[in-house]
Each structure stands twice: as structure tokens, then as C-alpha cells.
Amino acid sequence: MNIVLDRPRCEGHGLCEEVAPQLMHLDDEGELVLDVENVDKELEAAQAAVRVCPVAALRLA
């Protein structure tokens, strides 16, 4: 399983970071940084991050 970011769609709201800080964070410039290595271990958190994104910039593949 992998988490995919549609970077142009991401507006940097940070809701995904709030529910899955072990998988993603916003850097100093407001860009989302993903830890794709741990998605399988943190699948519930990844699913929650996809659900809370207000602009649907995240998906699981």
C-alpha cells in the first residue's frame, strides 16, 4: 500500500498531519512531506489522513 499526494491540489491545511503525524508533516514552506515507508504499518492513520483532507489531495494506492 502506498499513499499518493496530488501536490498541486494540496493547500497545506495540515489536517492530515494532525491525524497521522507518524506518516506526514508540513515543512517550513508549507509543503507536505510523506513517510511512504511506514504506510503499511500505519494503515489506519493513512486512511484517516485521506478521509480528512478537505481538497482530496491524498489517496491510497
Backbone torsions as a table, in degrees:
resi	resn	phi	psi	omega
1	MET	NA	143.0	179.4
2	ASN	-137.5	149.5	175.1
3	ILE	-103.1	133.2	-175.4
4	VAL	-118.0	133.6	180.0
5	LEU	-108.3	127.9	170.8
6	ASP	-89.8	87.5	-170.9
7	ARG	-55.7	-42.6	179.2
8	PRO	-63.3	-27.5	-179.4
9	ARG	-79.9	-28.4	-176.7
10	CYS	-63.9	128.7	179.0
11	GLU	-107.4	2.5	175.8
12	GLY	73.4	31.4	178.9
13	HIS	-64.2	-33.2	177.1
14	GLY	85.9	4.9	179.0
15	LEU	-64.5	-36.5	178.7
16	CYS	-63.5	-39.7	178.5
17	GLU	-63.2	-36.6	179.8
18	GLU	-64.8	-39.4	-177.0
19	VAL	-90.6	-17.2	-178.5
20	ALA	-141.1	59.3	-178.2
21	PRO	-64.8	-20.2	178.5
22	GLN	-75.8	-12.4	-177.9
23	LEU	-114.3	-20.4	-174.5
24	MET	-157.8	155.5	174.7
25	HIS	-155.2	155.8	174.2
26	LEU	-88.2	131.7	178.4
27	ASP	-80.7	-175.6	-176.7
28	ASP	-62.8	-20.9	-180.0
29	GLU	-98.9	6.0	178.8
30	GLY	82.6	11.5	177.9
31	GLU	-88.8	138.2	179.5
32	LEU	-78.5	131.2	177.5
33	VAL	-113.7	125.8	-176.9
34	LEU	-104.3	145.0	171.3
35	ASP	-105.0	84.9	-173.7
36	VAL	-73.6	-12.7	-179.5
37	GLU	-70.6	-26.0	-173.6
38	ASN	-106.0	10.8	-176.3
39	VAL	-60.3	-44.2	-179.0
40	ASP	-62.2	-37.7	179.8
41	LYS	-73.0	-27.5	-175.3
42	GLU	-119.3	43.8	-173.3
43	LEU	-61.5	-41.0	179.6
44	GLU	-62.7	-40.7	177.9
45	ALA	-65.9	-39.8	178.2
46	ALA	-63.1	-42.8	178.5
47	GLN	-63.4	-40.2	178.5
48	ALA	-64.5	-41.0	179.3
49	ALA	-62.5	-41.4	177.8
50	VAL	-62.5	-42.3	-178.1
51	ARG	-65.8	-38.3	-173.3
52	VAL	-85.1	-10.2	-178.7
53	CYS	-65.8	117.7	-176.0
54	PRO	-71.9	-13.9	-179.3
55	VAL	-116.6	10.7	177.9
56	ALA	54.3	46.2	-179.8
57	ALA	-88.0	-8.3	-179.4
58	LEU	-116.0	146.1	172.5
59	ARG	-151.5	157.1	175.5
60	LEU	-100.0	138.5	179.1
61	ALA	-131.6	NA	NA
